[in-house]
Amino acid sequence: MNIKAIRLAALYFSLLLFMNCSDAQNVIEISAGVKLKQLGQELTGSEVDDEFGRRVAINESGTIIIVAAREADQAFVYQLASGKWKQLGQTLSCAHCRWFGFEVDIADDGKTVAVGSESEGVYIFAYKNGTWVPKGEPLLPNKYGYGIGRTLELSGSGDLIAVTAYAATSKEGVVEAGAAYVLEFKNGAWVQKGNALYGDLAGQQMGYAMGFSRDGKRLVIASPYHSFRSTKAYQFDGKTWKQLGSDINPKEKKDGWRIRMNDEGNEILAYNGTKRIYLHSYQDGDWEAVRFQEGNTRFVQDYGYGFEFVSASDLLLVSNPALEDAEQGVGEIFFFDLQKKDNLQPIGSLKGDNHKNYFGYELDVSSDGKKLVIGSMGIDEKGLGSVKVFELVVDKK
């Protein structure tokens, strides 16, 4: 072997070693068997206090995300290509909306997205020929009731959407009873699937929080602010939505302030807004509170503001974006192993980088359980939000 060939070989192996070291440095170990690896660059908002990252969602493969900048009334879709996040299509916006981006969601293939504007409607878009075009007419309050746009969820296919109008008047004329609808995209329009669901009492505000199974067959709706404080799950029987099991009894005031349903529709997480999370499981024909987690001195106000199931690996992720200690607003995400039923304590955590970061204000996990997107409302004193995406590597053997 000549000198030139030896030098080239040495250069190749040096480069290979550097790449392996870089990969190793990019891996964050949460606990034994749970690791994170950042994918692509950190995304950052462009305007002060635009709340970029307040809402995020990720598609099934973890290659397309949607990010809302609520105060700018904008939403952005990004696709991972060659290790970099690049904007997919144009910026989504609504000139007449208030808080366009209050809620967002994305279908499994990443080609359908939904954006809610609190009290002013839900807007659904499809990606066609390099641009985002409306997918049917928007769902507006003059038809569905005041408060529509605060909560929404797409099914995995993107052809079903569940929405609520928490301040809607019921068909019987009950003021602010609240309403929930599931709609299906047929022949170019959104058509109601089954019956609408309404609250029973004035001021109940049913639908202030809501969860939807991935197949679009189960739905959970919460009324956290009324003295009635009910949380109910429903299942579609082919014609109508019927209650699944008995009422999920609230443990305390505001239980169900935020709520999640897992992909299969048989587990529900309910957050009460003050450090407590309840996990309800559907067993033997009814809902049972099988596990409970309460914040301690480290899990202070806003603990539980963001939370997600990782069904594929039986993990639960819970965030505390405020983290009101000496590092106020840094934010931290706690990881729980749901297989440890008798002792549900964090197995590890991931902390934000900066003061007033509000790291973990919103979370979403791809339905295959392999990608995690984290939104932070403000990464520095300038108030610029940010988003990071991680590959979630789990081996709990």
N, C-alpha and C positions, 0 to 999 in steps of 0.2 A: 504494500500500500504506500503510495507516495505521500509527501508532506501535505499537499493540498487536500487530498482525500481525508487524511487524519484530522486536519484542522476543521474541515466541513463536518466530520462526524462528531468532533468535540463540541462544535457550535450547536449541532442538532440536539445532542444530549443535554447541554447546558440550557437550551431553550425549553426542552421538555421538563427538566427539573424545575425551572422557574415557573412554568405554567402549573405544575402540580403543587408547588408551594403557594402560588397565588390562589388556587382553588381551595387549598386547605385553610388559608387565612380568611377566605370568604365564607367558610362554614361556621355557623354558630351552634354550639351544643347547648340545648335546652335542658336535657337530662340524658341519662343512659338510654339510648334507643330512640331519642327524638332530637333531630337536628334540622336547622334551617340553612338554606343557601340562597342569597339574594339573586334575583333574575333581573338582568338589565339595570339601567340607571334609575336613580331616584327621580321622580317627577315632581316638579315644583310649580306652584301657582305663579301667575304673572302680575297680579295686582294685590296691593295691600288690603288685607281683611276681606278678600273675596271668598274665604272659606273653602278654598280648593282642598278636596279630600274629606270634606264633612260627610259625604256619602260616596261609597264605592261598591262595585259589584264585579264579579269575575265569571267568565264562561267555564264550561265543563273542562276543557283541556288546559285552562289557565294561560291561554295565549292572547286573549282579548279582554280588556277591562273597560269599564265606564266610570268616570270620575265627575262628580258635580262640584261646581263652585257656586254655592247657593246665593251669596250676596251679589255675584256678578250676573245671576240669572243665566248661567251657562252650564253645559255638560260637554265632556270630551270623551271620545272613544280612542283607545290606543291598542295597537297590535304589536306583539313581540316578533321581531324579525332580525335575524343575524345578531342576536344578543342585545338588541336595542329596542326600546319602546318608541314607536312612531305613531303619530296621530293617524287614525283611520277615518277618512272622510272629513267633512267640514265640522266646525264647532256647532253644537246644537244650542239654540237660544230661543227666547220668547220675550219680545219687546214689551208686551202688555202684562206679563205675568209678575206676580210677587213671589219671590223665592222659588223660581224655576230650578229644580234640582233638590227640592226638599227630600225627595226619595228617588232612587233609581234602581233598575234591575236589568238583567241581560239574559237572553236565552242561551241554551247550551252551545249552539253553533256560533254565537256571537254576532249573528246577523239580524237579530231583533233586539231593540232596547226600549225601555219605557222610562219616562221622566215625569215625576209629579211636581206640581206647583201648588203649594198649600192653599187649599180652598178655591183654586182656580182651574183645576182640571188635570187630567192625565194625558200625556202625549206619547204615542207609540210610533217608532220609526223602524224601517227596514233598510238594510244596506244593499243597494243595487247599482251596478255600473260605476262604482267608485264614489257614490254619494249616498247620504241618508235621506230617504223620502218618507213622507207620512204613511203609516200603515193603518189605513182607515181614518175616520174622523176622530178628533180628540174627544175624550169623555169629560163632559163639562157639567158644572153645578146646576145649570138650568134644567138638566134632565135627570141627574143622579143625586143632587142635593148638595148643600153647602158642606164644605170640609173635604170634598173629594180631591185627592192628590197628596194627602198626608201619608197614606199607606198604600202600597201596591206591591204585588209580586207576580212575576210571570211563571208559567209552567216551564218545564225543560224544553218543550217544543217551541215555545214562543207564540203558540196559537191559542193559549188560554191566559187570561189575566184576572186576578182577584183584586178588587179595589174596595175601599170603604169611603163613606161620607159621614164622618162622625157627628156632624151637626144637622143631618138631614131630618126633615119631618116625615113621620111614617105615613103609610097609606090611610091610617085611621085619624090622621091629623095630630098625632102626639109630637110636640115641638122638641127638637134636638134629641129625638130618640136614637138617631144614628141608623145607618144602613150599610149593608155589604152586598156586593154583586160579584158574580163570576161571569165573564164574557168570553165568547169563542169567536175567532176570526173565520168568517165564512163568506165566500163570494164577495170578497173585497170590503167587508164591513164587520164591525164588532157587534155580535148578537148575544143577548143575555142567555145564559145557560142555566136552566132551572129557575127556581123562584128567588126573588130578592129576600134578604133577611133584614129584619128591623128590630130595634130595641123596643122594650115594652113600656118604659117610663119616660116622662118628660125630663130632659136633662141627663139622660143616661149616657149619651155620647158613645153608643156601641160602635166599635170599629176604630177607637182611638189607637189601638194596636191590633195587628193581624199577622197570621202566618199561613202559608200555603204549601202543600206537599208538592214534590217535584212532578208527579204525574197528574196533578190538578184534580185529584179526587177527594182530598180532605182539606179542611179549612178550620182555623181557630180564630176566634174573635174575642177581644177583651173590652171591658168597660171599666177602666181603673179609677175614674174620678167620682162616679156616683156612689151614694151610700149602698146601692144595690151591689156594685162591684162584682159583676159576673164575668166569667170566662167560659166560653162554650166552644166545643168542637163540633164540626158537621162533616157528613159524608154524602157524596152524590150517589144516589141509588139508580141512576139512569134517567130519572125524570125530575126529581126534586132533591133539595138539600135537607137532610134530616139530621137531628142532633145525634152525635155519637157519644154514648155514655151520658152520665149525669153531669151537672154543672161542676166545673173545676173550682172548688171552693177557695176563695181568696184567704190568704193567711193574715193579711193586714191591709191597711189603707194603701191604695195605689198599686196593689199587686196586679201585674199585667200592664204596667206602664210601657214596657217594651216586651215583645214576645217573639218567639221563634218556634217553628215546627220543623222537625227533621225531614229529610227527603222522603222517607217512608210514611210519614204521617202518624207515627205511633209514639212519638215523644215530643214534649212541649217544654220549652224553657220560658219562665216568666220572671221578669225583673221588676222590683217594686220601687225603683228610683232612689233607694236609700241604703244600698249595700247588700241587699239580700236577693238571692236567686233560688227559684224553686224549679225542680225538674219533675215533670209529671209523665208517667208512662201508662200506655193503654194496655191493660192486662185483664184477661178473663171478662171482657165486656164492659170494663169501666176504667176510669182514670184514677191512678194512684200516685200520690206524692212519694216517690221511692227514695229520693235523695235531696239533700238540702245543703246549701253552702252559704255561710254568712261571713262578711268581711270582718277582719280583726283590725288591730291598730294600723297595719300596713294597707288594709283595704278600706280606705276612707271614702268620703263623699265621691260619688260618681263611679265607685266600684261597680262593675256590671253594666256600664253604659253600652259597651260593645260586647257581644258574645256570639259564638258560632259553634255548632256541632261539627265535628269531623267524623262522620258516621263510619267511614271506611276503616279508621283506626281507633274508634271508640275514645276519641279525645274531646274535651270541652275547652274552648278558649274564652277567657273572660278578661276584659280590659278595665283599667282605671285610668282614663286619660288625664284626670286632674292631679292625682297623687299629691295631696295637700300636706307635704312635709317640707323639709328644708329645700327640696327640689320641686317646688310647686309647678305643676303643669308639664313636667317631664313626660309622664305617662308610662304605663307598664302593662304588659299582657301576661296573664297567668295561664299556665297549662295544667289541666287536670286529666287524670286517667279514669275514665268512667267505669273501668273494670274493677276498680277498688271501691266497691259499694259501701263498705263499712267505715272507710276513712277517706272522705273526699277532700284531700288537701293538695295544694299545688305541687307538681313534680318539678317545676322550673318556671322561669319567666324570661321575658324579653323586654328590655327597657329602652325608652326613647333616648335620643342623643342630646337634646337641648332643653334649656329652661323655656317654659311656655310653649313646648312642642305640642302638647295634647295628643301625644302618640297613642294610637289605638282608639281614636274617637269613633271610628267605624272599622269593622272587619268583614271580610267575606272569604269563604273557602270554596274552591271549585268542587263540583259534585263528585269528582273522582277522588277527592281528599288529598290531592298532591300539591296544590298551589294555594297560597294565602296572600291576600291583598290587604294592606293596612293603610288607613287614611289618618292623617294628622292635620288638624285645622290650622295650626300656625307653628312654623318651625323656628322662628326667631322673633326678636323684638319688632321686626317689620311686619309681622303678621302674615307671612306667606305660608300657605299650607303645602303639604307634600304627601306623596304616595310611594310606598315601597311594595314590591312583590317578591315573595319568597317561595322556593321549592321546599315542601315539607317532606322530610325523609323520616319514616317511622319504622323501627324494628324493635319491638318490645319483647323479643324472645329472651 
